[in-house]
Amino acid sequence: MKWAKQRRARTLVISVAIVATLAALVALLSIIAKKRGTTMLTLQKGAPTGTPQPSKPQNSSGENQPTPPVFASPGSNVNPSDSRMPSNEPGKLIIPVAGVRPEQLQDTFSEARSEGRLHDAIDIRAPQGTAVIAAADGEIVKLFHSERGGTTIYQMSTDGKFVYYYAHLDRYAEGLAEGHFAKQGETIAYVGDSGNAGPGNYHLHFSIAEISSPKDFWHGVNINPYPLLRK
C-alpha cells in the first residue's frame, strides 16, 4: 500500500508539472502574439497611403545604396524645383559632326517635342556613318542605349562642370569605352537614326548641360549649343 501511495504521489507531481509547463507556454505565446500584433498595428498606422514603393537596395554592409539613375538627355532630367539658369558656359567648342560648317547649323533648341517637352538640344543633320567627333576635351563617363536617345554618349568637361550628350548614334568608334579621355576632334561615334529619331532621319542630337556635381552628371541645366558652336 505504501508503495502504491508513493506511485500515485509521483504521478500527481508529474501531472502538475506538465500542466504548469503547458500553462507557462500558453502565456508566453500569448505575450509574443500581443507584441507582434502591436508592432503590425504600429507599422500600419505609420505606413503611407497609396502604392507602396520598393525599398532601396542594400549592399553587404546593410547600407542603403542610391537608386540607379535613369539615363536620358541631361535636360530631360532637370529637377522640376530647379529654377537655376546656367551660370557659366564651356570653353571653345567645335561642331561635333565632321564636315559640317557653322552656317549649316539650325537652332532647334526651343522647338517643341512630344509630351510637352522642349528639344533643349540641336539636331545636326549628316549622312549615316558620318564621323561624330568630340566637341571638347573630356572623359567619356557613360555609354548608354535608351528608347528615346538610342545609342548615346555622355562626355564630361575637364573641369567637371558640363556634360556633352550625343544621341541617335549609329555606332560607337571602335574601342571606345567608359573612362576614355577623348581629345577635341577625336572620332567617338558615327551619325545614325537610333532611338526615336525615325528610320532614315540621320542626325546627331547634341546637347550641353551645366551640372552641379560630376557624380550626378545626368541632371543639369541646359545650355543652347547653337551660339556656342557658331563662335
GROMACS elastic network, one bead per residue, 0.5 to 0.9 nm:
[ bonds ]
;  ai    aj funct       b0    kb
    1     4     6  0.50730   500
    1     5     6  0.62888   500
    1     6     6  0.87152   500
    2     5     6  0.51996   500
    2     6     6  0.63580   500
    2     7     6  0.87529   500
    3     6     6  0.51945   500
    3     7     6  0.62923   500
    3     8     6  0.87804   500
    4     7     6  0.50745   500
    4     8     6  0.62502   500
    4     9     6  0.85915   500
    5     8     6  0.51494   500
    5     9     6  0.61452   500
    5    10     6  0.86900   500
    6     9     6  0.50002   500
    6    10     6  0.62143   500
    6    11     6  0.86121   500
    7    10     6  0.51643   500
    7    11     6  0.61902   500
    7    12     6  0.85849   500
    8    11     6  0.50397   500
    8    12     6  0.60930   500
    8    13     6  0.86399   500
    9    12     6  0.50327   500
    9    13     6  0.62029   500
    9    14     6  0.86330   500
   10    13     6  0.50993   500
   10    14     6  0.61818   500
   10    15     6  0.85568   500
   11    14     6  0.51573   500
   11    15     6  0.61039   500
   11    16     6  0.85946   500
   12    15     6  0.50695   500
   12    16     6  0.61326   500
   12    17     6  0.85605   500
   13    16     6  0.51442   500
   13    17     6  0.61588   500
   13    18     6  0.86576   500
   14    17     6  0.50193   500
   14    18     6  0.61644   500
   14    19     6  0.86148   500
   15    18     6  0.51137   500
   15    19     6  0.61648   500
   15    20     6  0.85304   500
   16    19     6  0.51093   500
   16    20     6  0.60557   500
   16    21     6  0.85477   500
   17    20     6  0.50542   500
   17    21     6  0.60860   500
   17    22     6  0.85970   500
   18    21     6  0.50842   500
   18    22     6  0.61786   500
   18    23     6  0.85629   500
   19    22     6  0.51542   500
   19    23     6  0.61273   500
   19    24     6  0.86285   500
   20    23     6  0.50730   500
   20    24     6  0.61805   500
   20    25     6  0.86215   500
   21    24     6  0.51147   500
   21    25     6  0.61710   500
   21    26     6  0.86468   500
   22    25     6  0.50375   500
   22    26     6  0.61490   500
   22    27     6  0.85745   500
   23    26     6  0.51545   500
   23    27     6  0.61891   500
   23    28     6  0.86462   500
   24    27     6  0.50781   500
   24    28     6  0.61630   500
   24    29     6  0.86817   500
   25    28     6  0.50768   500
   25    29     6  0.61992   500
   25    30     6  0.85389   500
   26    29     6  0.51761   500
   26    30     6  0.61411   500
   26    31     6  0.87269   500
   27    30     6  0.50665   500
   27    31     6  0.63178   500
   27    32     6  0.87740   500
   28    31     6  0.51645   500
   28    32     6  0.63034   500
   28    33     6  0.86402   500
   29    32     6  0.51020   500
   29    33     6  0.60790   500
   29    34     6  0.85876   500
   30    33     6  0.50986   500
   30    34     6  0.61912   500
   30    35     6  0.86798   500
   31    34     6  0.51592   500
   31    35     6  0.62449   500
   31    36     6  0.86064   500
   32    35     6  0.51802   500
   32    36     6  0.61074   500
   32    37     6  0.85141   500
   33    36     6  0.51023   500
   33    37     6  0.60357   500
   33    38     6  0.85608   500
   34    37     6  0.50686   500
   34    38     6  0.61529   500
   34    39     6  0.86663   500
   35    38     6  0.50935   500
   35    39     6  0.62513   500
   35    40     6  0.87019   500
   36    39     6  0.51235   500
   36    40     6  0.62256   500
   36    41     6  0.85545   500
   37    40     6  0.51746   500
   37    41     6  0.61068   500
   37    42     6  0.85806   500
   38    41     6  0.50810   500
   38    42     6  0.61350   500
   38    43     6  0.86269   500
   39    42     6  0.50853   500
   39    43     6  0.62027   500
   39    44     6  0.86105   500
   40    43     6  0.50839   500
   40    44     6  0.61290   500
   40    45     6  0.86145   500
   41    44     6  0.50750   500
   41    45     6  0.61782   500
   41    46     6  0.86084   500
   42    45     6  0.51669   500
   42    46     6  0.61905   500
   42    47     6  0.85442   500
   43    46     6  0.51055   500
   43    47     6  0.59041   500
   44    47     6  0.51720   500
   44    48     6  0.84632   500
   45    48     6  0.82839   500
   47    52     6  0.87222   500
   48    51     6  0.85071   500
   48    52     6  0.77045   500
   49    52     6  0.77776   500
   54    57     6  0.88081   500
   55    58     6  0.88116   500
   56    64     6  0.60637   500
   56    65     6  0.65769   500
   56    66     6  0.72043   500
   56    67     6  0.66043   500
   57    62     6  0.89613   500
   57    63     6  0.84840   500
   57    64     6  0.60590   500
   57    65     6  0.58004   500
   57    66     6  0.77533   500
   57    67     6  0.75667   500
   58    61     6  0.75674   500
   58    62     6  0.53282   500
   58    63     6  0.54067   500
   58    65     6  0.56219   500
   58    66     6  0.89864   500
   59    62     6  0.53892   500
   59    63     6  0.58354   500
   59    64     6  0.68160   500
   59    65     6  0.67685   500
   60    63     6  0.76058   500
   61    64     6  0.89283   500
   65    68     6  0.86173   500
   66    69     6  0.84547   500
   69   216     6  0.89013   500
   69   218     6  0.76991   500
   70    77     6  0.85241   500
   70   218     6  0.81661   500
   71    74     6  0.78365   500
   71    77     6  0.81774   500
   71   144     6  0.74971   500
   71   145     6  0.87999   500
   71   146     6  0.75531   500
   71   218     6  0.62128   500
   72    75     6  0.80907   500
   72    76     6  0.66020   500
   72    77     6  0.69626   500
   72   144     6  0.87204   500
   72   146     6  0.70755   500
   72   148     6  0.78234   500
   72   149     6  0.70381   500
   72   152     6  0.88035   500
   72   218     6  0.70435   500
   73    76     6  0.53610   500
   73    77     6  0.68828   500
   73   120     6  0.88831   500
   73   121     6  0.89748   500
   73   148     6  0.89697   500
   73   149     6  0.75149   500
   73   154     6  0.89862   500
   73   165     6  0.67207   500
   73   166     6  0.87839   500
   73   167     6  0.83482   500
   73   207     6  0.75442   500
   73   209     6  0.89105   500
   73   218     6  0.72828   500
   73   219     6  0.85362   500
   74    77     6  0.53301   500
   74    78     6  0.69189   500
   74   163     6  0.78195   500
   74   164     6  0.87864   500
   74   165     6  0.75172   500
   74   207     6  0.80016   500
   74   208     6  0.78727   500
   74   209     6  0.61890   500
   74   210     6  0.88853   500
   74   211     6  0.86933   500
   74   217     6  0.74275   500
   74   219     6  0.50759   500
   74   220     6  0.55012   500
   74   221     6  0.75548   500
   74   222     6  0.74328   500
   75    78     6  0.55007   500
   75   119     6  0.87963   500
   75   120     6  0.65616   500
   75   121     6  0.85715   500
   75   207     6  0.80697   500
   75   208     6  0.82716   500
   75   209     6  0.66412   500
   75   218     6  0.82236   500
   75   219     6  0.68768   500
   75   220     6  0.59741   500
   75   221     6  0.60897   500
   75   222     6  0.53991   500
   75   223     6  0.89375   500
   76    79     6  0.87928   500
   76   117     6  0.81068   500
   76   118     6  0.88401   500
   76   120     6  0.83922   500
   76   218     6  0.89499   500
   76   219     6  0.80124   500
   76   220     6  0.86473   500
   77    80     6  0.87085   500
   77   218     6  0.66661   500
   77   219     6  0.51464   500
   77   220     6  0.70613   500
   77   221     6  0.89584   500
   78    81     6  0.83827   500
   78    82     6  0.68922   500
   78   218     6  0.85945   500
   78   219     6  0.54188   500
   78   220     6  0.56518   500
   78   221     6  0.65096   500
   78   222     6  0.85831   500
   79    82     6  0.52316   500
   79    83     6  0.85671   500
   79   219     6  0.74618   500
   79   220     6  0.82854   500
   80    83     6  0.76572   500
   82    85     6  0.89188   500
   82   221     6  0.84490   500
   83   221     6  0.88644   500
   84    87     6  0.81334   500
   84   221     6  0.71690   500
   85   221     6  0.68484   500
   85   222     6  0.84423   500
   85   223     6  0.88460   500
   86    89     6  0.73063   500
   86   209     6  0.83843   500
   86   210     6  0.63890   500
   86   221     6  0.62212   500
   86   222     6  0.72718   500
   86   223     6  0.67221   500
   87   210     6  0.81452   500
   88   161     6  0.88780   500
   88   210     6  0.77647   500
   89   161     6  0.89396   500
   89   162     6  0.81608   500
   89   210     6  0.77098   500
   89   223     6  0.76384   500
   89   228     6  0.85723   500
   90    93     6  0.76125   500
   90   136     6  0.89611   500
   90   157     6  0.78820   500
   90   161     6  0.81721   500
   90   162     6  0.69768   500
   90   208     6  0.88830   500
   90   210     6  0.86698   500
   90   228     6  0.84263   500
   91   136     6  0.82280   500
   91   228     6  0.86842   500
   92   135     6  0.86904   500
   92   136     6  0.75102   500
   92   228     6  0.75612   500
   92   229     6  0.81734   500
   92   231     6  0.79908   500
   93    96     6  0.84128   500
   93   134     6  0.89006   500
   93   135     6  0.52894   500
   93   136     6  0.55908   500
   93   184     6  0.81350   500
   93   228     6  0.67450   500
   93   229     6  0.59789   500
   93   230     6  0.89345   500
   93   231     6  0.83365   500
   94    97     6  0.87013   500
   94   133     6  0.86539   500
   94   134     6  0.79064   500
   94   136     6  0.68887   500
   94   184     6  0.76526   500
   94   185     6  0.74547   500
   94   228     6  0.85320   500
   94   229     6  0.59310   500
   94   230     6  0.84909   500
   94   231     6  0.89267   500
   95    98     6  0.74594   500
   95    99     6  0.86912   500
   95   100     6  0.69366   500
   95   101     6  0.76039   500
   95   102     6  0.74817   500
   95   124     6  0.88814   500
   95   133     6  0.79056   500
   95   134     6  0.84102   500
   95   135     6  0.60641   500
   95   185     6  0.87968   500
   95   229     6  0.56908   500
   95   230     6  0.81888   500
   96   100     6  0.83390   500
   96   124     6  0.85467   500
   96   131     6  0.84548   500
   96   132     6  0.55842   500
   96   134     6  0.57054   500
   96   136     6  0.86466   500
   96   166     6  0.87244   500
   96   185     6  0.75442   500
   96   187     6  0.89878   500
   96   204     6  0.83824   500
   96   206     6  0.80449   500
   96   229     6  0.87950   500
   97   100     6  0.59511   500
   97   124     6  0.73465   500
   97   125     6  0.86090   500
   97   126     6  0.76703   500
   97   130     6  0.70803   500
   97   131     6  0.60201   500
   97   133     6  0.57489   500
   97   134     6  0.84938   500
   97   135     6  0.85935   500
   97   190     6  0.85494   500
   97   191     6  0.79467   500
   97   204     6  0.75606   500
   98   101     6  0.87933   500
   98   126     6  0.88404   500
   98   130     6  0.66962   500
   98   131     6  0.55066   500
   98   132     6  0.62559   500
   98   133     6  0.65662   500
   98   185     6  0.84897   500
   98   187     6  0.86010   500
   99   126     6  0.88654   500
   99   130     6  0.85405   500
   99   131     6  0.87039   500
  100   103     6  0.84726   500
  100   104     6  0.65970   500
  100   105     6  0.78210   500
  100   124     6  0.81621   500
  100   125     6  0.85587   500
  100   126     6  0.78468   500
  101   104     6  0.54695   500
  101   105     6  0.72136   500
  101   230     6  0.86919   500
  102   105     6  0.55919   500
  102   229     6  0.68959   500
  102   230     6  0.51773   500
  102   231     6  0.83372   500
  103   106     6  0.81663   500
  103   230     6  0.76935   500
  104   124     6  0.84754   500
  104   125     6  0.89007   500
  105   122     6  0.82998   500
  105   123     6  0.81698   500
  105   124     6  0.65072   500
  105   125     6  0.83771   500
  105   226     6  0.73139   500
  105   229     6  0.85627   500
  105   230     6  0.81461   500
  106   109     6  0.88447   500
  106   122     6  0.71554   500
  106   123     6  0.74394   500
  106   124     6  0.75529   500
  106   226     6  0.73520   500
  107   110     6  0.78079   500
  107   111     6  0.85929   500
  107   121     6  0.84364   500
  107   122     6  0.61250   500
  107   123     6  0.81340   500
  107   224     6  0.83991   500
  107   225     6  0.84388   500
  107   226     6  0.56773   500
  107   227     6  0.83825   500
  108   111     6  0.53518   500
  108   112     6  0.88715   500
  108   119     6  0.68681   500
  108   120     6  0.77358   500
  108   121     6  0.66024   500
  108   123     6  0.66958   500
  108   226     6  0.82106   500
  109   112     6  0.88102   500
  109   118     6  0.74153   500
  109   119     6  0.54239   500
  109   122     6  0.53839   500
  109   123     6  0.85282   500
  109   207     6  0.87346   500
  109   223     6  0.88116   500
  109   224     6  0.60572   500
  109   225     6  0.78830   500
  109   226     6  0.76409   500
  110   118     6  0.57685   500
  110   119     6  0.58452   500
  110   120     6  0.60793   500
  110   121     6  0.79343   500
  110   122     6  0.89551   500
  110   224     6  0.86917   500
  111   117     6  0.86575   500
  111   118     6  0.57209   500
  111   119     6  0.54048   500
  111   120     6  0.77563   500
  111   121     6  0.89302   500
  112   116     6  0.68709   500
  112   117     6  0.59732   500
  112   119     6  0.59700   500
  113   116     6  0.61988   500
  113   117     6  0.50197   500
  113   118     6  0.54829   500
  113   119     6  0.59073   500
  114   117     6  0.59049   500
  114   118     6  0.82596   500
  117   120     6  0.85552   500
  118   121     6  0.85648   500
  119   122     6  0.74677   500
  120   207     6  0.68088   500
  120   208     6  0.85604   500
  120   222     6  0.63469   500
  120   223     6  0.75769   500
  120   224     6  0.68590   500
  120   225     6  0.89594   500
  121   205     6  0.65511   500
  121   206     6  0.55631   500
  121   208     6  0.73448   500
  121   222     6  0.80090   500
  121   223     6  0.81023   500
  121   224     6  0.64843   500
  121   225     6  0.68292   500
  121   226     6  0.83346   500
  122   204     6  0.80708   500
  122   205     6  0.58922   500
  122   206     6  0.55431   500
  122   207     6  0.65795   500
  122   224     6  0.77733   500
  122   225     6  0.68126   500
  122   226     6  0.67955   500
  123   203     6  0.61051   500
  123   204     6  0.55247   500
  123   206     6  0.63806   500
  123   207     6  0.89423   500
  124   202     6  0.87742   500
  124   203     6  0.53038   500
  124   204     6  0.50231   500
  124   205     6  0.65398   500
  124   206     6  0.75139   500
  125   191     6  0.84680   500
  125   201     6  0.82748   500
  125   202     6  0.62442   500
  125   204     6  0.63620   500
  125   205     6  0.88121   500
  126   129     6  0.83749   500
  126   130     6  0.64513   500
  126   191     6  0.69085   500
  126   192     6  0.87172   500
  126   202     6  0.62257   500
  126   203     6  0.54995   500
  126   204     6  0.76733   500
  127   130     6  0.57957   500
  127   191     6  0.69867   500
  127   192     6  0.79537   500
  127   202     6  0.61141   500
  127   203     6  0.74419   500
  128   131     6  0.89084   500
  128   170     6  0.73412   500
  128   190     6  0.73229   500
  128   191     6  0.52259   500
  128   192     6  0.52084   500
  128   193     6  0.78376   500
  128   200     6  0.82918   500
  128   201     6  0.89139   500
  128   202     6  0.57257   500
  128   203     6  0.77471   500
  129   132     6  0.85800   500
  129   169     6  0.88045   500
  129   170     6  0.67873   500
  129   171     6  0.83534   500
  129   189     6  0.85211   500
  129   191     6  0.50533   500
  129   192     6  0.65043   500
  129   202     6  0.88857   500
  130   189     6  0.85221   500
  130   190     6  0.53474   500
  130   191     6  0.52395   500
  130   192     6  0.82838   500
  131   173     6  0.86466   500
  131   187     6  0.60007   500
  131   188     6  0.75753   500
  131   189     6  0.60879   500
  131   191     6  0.64149   500
  132   135     6  0.89063   500
  132   166     6  0.84628   500
  132   169     6  0.83808   500
  132   173     6  0.87933   500
  132   185     6  0.87141   500
  132   186     6  0.82928   500
  132   187     6  0.56896   500
  132   188     6  0.59439   500
  132   191     6  0.62160   500
  132   204     6  0.78086   500
  133   136     6  0.87592   500
  133   183     6  0.89759   500
  133   184     6  0.72903   500
  133   185     6  0.50536   500
  133   186     6  0.51342   500
  133   188     6  0.55396   500
  133   189     6  0.69713   500
  133   190     6  0.83933   500
  134   137     6  0.69312   500
  134   138     6  0.81720   500
  134   155     6  0.83449   500
  134   164     6  0.88254   500
  134   182     6  0.65960   500
  134   183     6  0.66341   500
  134   185     6  0.51120   500
  134   186     6  0.55041   500
  134   187     6  0.65297   500
  134   188     6  0.64572   500
  134   189     6  0.89431   500
  135   138     6  0.89676   500
  135   164     6  0.78723   500
  135   183     6  0.85806   500
  135   184     6  0.56211   500
  135   185     6  0.64669   500
  135   186     6  0.85692   500
  135   229     6  0.88311   500
  136   155     6  0.88964   500
  136   157     6  0.72160   500
  136   158     6  0.87293   500
  136   164     6  0.86587   500
  136   182     6  0.79515   500
  136   183     6  0.66080   500
  136   185     6  0.72049   500
  137   155     6  0.87053   500
  137   156     6  0.83643   500
  137   157     6  0.65055   500
  137   158     6  0.65488   500
  137   181     6  0.72983   500
  137   182     6  0.57144   500
  137   185     6  0.83231   500
  137   186     6  0.89196   500
  138   141     6  0.88682   500
  138   155     6  0.60077   500
  138   156     6  0.52415   500
  138   158     6  0.51026   500
  138   159     6  0.86460   500
  138   160     6  0.87691   500
  138   180     6  0.84306   500
  138   181     6  0.55183   500
  138   182     6  0.54972   500
  138   183     6  0.66683   500
  138   184     6  0.78656   500
  139   154     6  0.85302   500
  139   155     6  0.55004   500
  139   156     6  0.53842   500
  139   157     6  0.69856   500
  139   158     6  0.72748   500
  139   178     6  0.78190   500
  139   179     6  0.59063   500
  139   180     6  0.56223   500
  139   182     6  0.59254   500
  139   183     6  0.86946   500
  140   143     6  0.75475   500
  140   153     6  0.71313   500
  140   154     6  0.59721   500
  140   156     6  0.65146   500
  140   176     6  0.85067   500
  140   177     6  0.72145   500
  140   178     6  0.51985   500
  140   179     6  0.53725   500
  140   180     6  0.53940   500
  140   181     6  0.61712   500
  140   182     6  0.68297   500
  141   153     6  0.78974   500
  141   154     6  0.56757   500
  141   155     6  0.55909   500
  141   156     6  0.65211   500
  141   177     6  0.86969   500
  141   178     6  0.53158   500
  141   179     6  0.57856   500
  141   180     6  0.79027   500
  141   217     6  0.86225   500
  142   152     6  0.82177   500
  142   153     6  0.59137   500
  142   154     6  0.50066   500
  142   155     6  0.71426   500
  142   177     6  0.83308   500
  142   178     6  0.56159   500
  142   179     6  0.80798   500
  143   151     6  0.77291   500
  143   152     6  0.59797   500
  143   154     6  0.65182   500
  143   172     6  0.88059   500
  143   176     6  0.88953   500
  143   177     6  0.73688   500
  143   178     6  0.64141   500
  144   149     6  0.88103   500
  144   150     6  0.79693   500
  144   151     6  0.61394   500
  144   152     6  0.52563   500
  144   153     6  0.63946   500
  144   154     6  0.81057   500
  145   148     6  0.87398   500
  145   149     6  0.70729   500
  145   150     6  0.51208   500
  145   152     6  0.59472   500
  145   153     6  0.87754   500
  145   195     6  0.81903   500
  146   149     6  0.53016   500
  146   151     6  0.67000   500
  146   152     6  0.75621   500
  146   195     6  0.66954   500
  147   150     6  0.55919   500
  147   151     6  0.88852   500
  147   194     6  0.86262   500
  147   195     6  0.52164   500
  147   196     6  0.68012   500
  148   167     6  0.87622   500
  148   168     6  0.82323   500
  148   194     6  0.82538   500
  148   197     6  0.77122   500
  149   152     6  0.62156   500
  149   166     6  0.84826   500
  149   167     6  0.50999   500
  149   168     6  0.53444   500
  149   169     6  0.82598   500
  149   194     6  0.69505   500
  149   196     6  0.65830   500
  149   197     6  0.77605   500
  149   205     6  0.81574   500
  150   167     6  0.64525   500
  150   168     6  0.50675   500
  150   169     6  0.68360   500
  150   170     6  0.85979   500
  150   193     6  0.78964   500
  150   196     6  0.70200   500
  150   197     6  0.82236   500
  151   166     6  0.84280   500
  151   167     6  0.60081   500
  151   168     6  0.55677   500
  151   169     6  0.50275   500
  151   170     6  0.68611   500
  151   171     6  0.68278   500
  151   172     6  0.80738   500
  151   192     6  0.87036   500
  151   194     6  0.61972   500
  151   195     6  0.70124   500
  152   165     6  0.71888   500
  152   166     6  0.54542   500
  152   168     6  0.64758   500
  152   169     6  0.62072   500
  152   171     6  0.88284   500
  152   172     6  0.86181   500
  153   164     6  0.80113   500
  153   165     6  0.57989   500
  153   166     6  0.51082   500
  153   167     6  0.66292   500
  153   169     6  0.85401   500
  153   172     6  0.85878   500
  153   188     6  0.86875   500
  153   189     6  0.85865   500
  154   163     6  0.64894   500
  154   164     6  0.58292   500
  154   166     6  0.66699   500
  154   167     6  0.89655   500
  154   217     6  0.84847   500
  154   218     6  0.85085   500
  155   162     6  0.84415   500
  155   163     6  0.55513   500
  155   164     6  0.50741   500
  155   165     6  0.65111   500
  155   166     6  0.83235   500
  155   181     6  0.88502   500
  155   182     6  0.83342   500
  156   159     6  0.80930   500
  156   160     6  0.60407   500
  156   161     6  0.75686   500
  156   162     6  0.58588   500
  156   164     6  0.62908   500
  156   165     6  0.89077   500
  156   214     6  0.78658   500
  156   217     6  0.79062   500
  157   160     6  0.52579   500
  157   161     6  0.63670   500
  157   162     6  0.53128   500
  157   163     6  0.61621   500
  157   164     6  0.75953   500
  158   161     6  0.78874   500
  158   162     6  0.84369   500
  159   162     6  0.76856   500
  160   163     6  0.78756   500
  160   211     6  0.79435   500
  160   212     6  0.88032   500
  160   213     6  0.73596   500
  160   214     6  0.55900   500
  160   217     6  0.88472   500
  161   209     6  0.84927   500
  161   210     6  0.58119   500
  161   211     6  0.54825   500
  161   212     6  0.68766   500
  161   213     6  0.72474   500
  161   214     6  0.71542   500
  161   217     6  0.89159   500
  162   208     6  0.68044   500
  162   209     6  0.55621   500
  162   211     6  0.56280   500
  162   212     6  0.86931   500
  162   214     6  0.84698   500
  162   217     6  0.80966   500
  162   220     6  0.83071   500
  163   207     6  0.81986   500
  163   208     6  0.57351   500
  163   209     6  0.53508   500
  163   210     6  0.66087   500
  163   211     6  0.70835   500
  163   214     6  0.88332   500
  163   217     6  0.66958   500
  163   218     6  0.81620   500
  163   220     6  0.82450   500
  164   206     6  0.72103   500
  164   207     6  0.58968   500
  164   209     6  0.67799   500
  165   205     6  0.77676   500
  165   206     6  0.55995   500
  165   207     6  0.51562   500
  165   208     6  0.63392   500
  165   209     6  0.82059   500
  166   169     6  0.73237   500
  166   189     6  0.88749   500
  166   204     6  0.66214   500
  166   205     6  0.58145   500
  166   207     6  0.69646   500
  167   191     6  0.87171   500
  167   192     6  0.86735   500
  167   193     6  0.88929   500
  167   194     6  0.80044   500
  167   195     6  0.82181   500
  167   203     6  0.87190   500
  167   204     6  0.60241   500
  167   206     6  0.65919   500
  167   207     6  0.87760   500
  168   171     6  0.89720   500
  168   191     6  0.71228   500
  168   192     6  0.55970   500
  168   193     6  0.51056   500
  168   195     6  0.57903   500
  168   196     6  0.77804   500
  168   197     6  0.64467   500
  168   202     6  0.79426   500
  168   203     6  0.70400   500
  168   204     6  0.60786   500
  168   205     6  0.64040   500
  169   172     6  0.73702   500
  169   189     6  0.67320   500
  169   190     6  0.57953   500
  169   193     6  0.64188   500
  169   194     6  0.59808   500
  169   195     6  0.85405   500
  169   202     6  0.86810   500
  169   203     6  0.80364   500
  169   204     6  0.67893   500
  169   205     6  0.85101   500
  170   189     6  0.74269   500
  170   190     6  0.54474   500
  170   191     6  0.53484   500
  170   193     6  0.64033   500
  170   194     6  0.62961   500
  170   202     6  0.87834   500
  171   174     6  0.87537   500
  171   189     6  0.57464   500
  171   190     6  0.56577   500
  171   191     6  0.76641   500
  171   192     6  0.74378   500
  172   175     6  0.80587   500
  172   176     6  0.64727   500
  172   177     6  0.89713   500
  172   187     6  0.89539   500
  172   188     6  0.61111   500
  172   190     6  0.64266   500
  173   176     6  0.56074   500
  173   187     6  0.65638   500
  173   190     6  0.70778   500
  174   177     6  0.89892   500
  174   188     6  0.81923   500
  174   189     6  0.82637   500
  176   180     6  0.69482   500
  176   188     6  0.67580   500
  176   189     6  0.83812   500
  177   180     6  0.57703   500
  178   181     6  0.87078   500
  182   185     6  0.83343   500
  182   186     6  0.63217   500
  182   187     6  0.84631   500
  182   188     6  0.76220   500
  183   186     6  0.54741   500
  183   187     6  0.89053   500
  184   187     6  0.88421   500
  185   188     6  0.88353   500
  187   190     6  0.79977   500
  190   204     6  0.86655   500
  191   202     6  0.64283   500
  191   203     6  0.58700   500
  191   204     6  0.58688   500
  192   197     6  0.86163   500
  192   200     6  0.81451   500
  192   201     6  0.78079   500
  192   202     6  0.50062   500
  192   203     6  0.61730   500
  192   204     6  0.72546   500
  193   196     6  0.76463   500
  193   197     6  0.52156   500
  193   198     6  0.61737   500
  193   199     6  0.60799   500
  193   200     6  0.62221   500
  193   201     6  0.56015   500
  193   203     6  0.66315   500
  193   204     6  0.83170   500
  194   197     6  0.60703   500
  194   198     6  0.74344   500
  194   199     6  0.78885   500
  194   202     6  0.85509   500
  195   198     6  0.74733   500
  196   199     6  0.85082   500
  197   200     6  0.82271   500
  197   201     6  0.59627   500
  197   202     6  0.75140   500
  197   203     6  0.80410   500
  197   205     6  0.89681   500
  198   201     6  0.54321   500
  198   202     6  0.82364   500
  199   202     6  0.78673   500
  206   225     6  0.76607   500
  207   222     6  0.73501   500
  207   223     6  0.74729   500
  207   224     6  0.73709   500
  207   225     6  0.64285   500
  208   220     6  0.87598   500
  208   221     6  0.83181   500
  208   222     6  0.58507   500
  208   223     6  0.54815   500
  208   224     6  0.69920   500
  208   225     6  0.63578   500
  209   217     6  0.87238   500
  209   218     6  0.88341   500
  209   219     6  0.79686   500
  209   220     6  0.51321   500
  209   221     6  0.50889   500
  209   223     6  0.56819   500
  209   224     6  0.87248   500
  210   217     6  0.88169   500
  210   219     6  0.85075   500
  210   220     6  0.52428   500
  210   221     6  0.51450   500
  210   222     6  0.63679   500
  210   223     6  0.71042   500
  211   214     6  0.70725   500
  211   216     6  0.73690   500
  211   217     6  0.60894   500
  211   218     6  0.80534   500
  211   219     6  0.63902   500
  211   221     6  0.65965   500
  211   222     6  0.89765   500
  212   215     6  0.86921   500
  212   216     6  0.72339   500
  212   217     6  0.78290   500
  212   219     6  0.80128   500
  212   220     6  0.69837   500
  212   221     6  0.89568   500
  213   216     6  0.52596   500
  213   217     6  0.64663   500
  213   219     6  0.88252   500
  214   217     6  0.52003   500
  214   218     6  0.89621   500
  215   218     6  0.86364   500
  216   219     6  0.60066   500
  216   220     6  0.83698   500
  217   220     6  0.70389   500
  222   225     6  0.89308   500
  223   226     6  0.89948   500
  224   227     6  0.69245   500
  224   228     6  0.75184   500
  225   228     6  0.52188   500
  225   229     6  0.60458   500
  225   230     6  0.87122   500
  226   229     6  0.54240   500
  226   230     6  0.64757   500
  227   230     6  0.51926   500
  227   231     6  0.65215   500
  228   231     6  0.56072   500
